[in-house]
């Protein structure tokens, strides 16, 4: 799924957003966390906290951004 669609799911407060994020980036996030923490359980908690943090952040109004390229 395209990143912008995942972001839209977060702003829609859909739990599907976390599943899509995990499908697309879960392996990379887990590997980085395991390499830093050297503990699988702590790495899993860290990744889950990151997902929850993103879900909570998306509860705020979606910013209006104009990009000039």
Residue pairs with C-beta under 8 A, 6 or more apart in sequence:
1 20
1 23
1 24
3 24
5 20
6 17
6 20
6 21
6 24
7 17
7 58
9 16
9 17
9 20
10 17
10 54
10 55
10 57
10 58
11 58
11 62
13 55
13 58
13 59
17 55
17 58
18 51
18 55
21 51
21 54
22 51
26 47
29 47
29 50
30 43
30 44
30 47
33 42
33 43
33 44
33 46
33 47
34 40
34 43
36 43
37 43
37 46
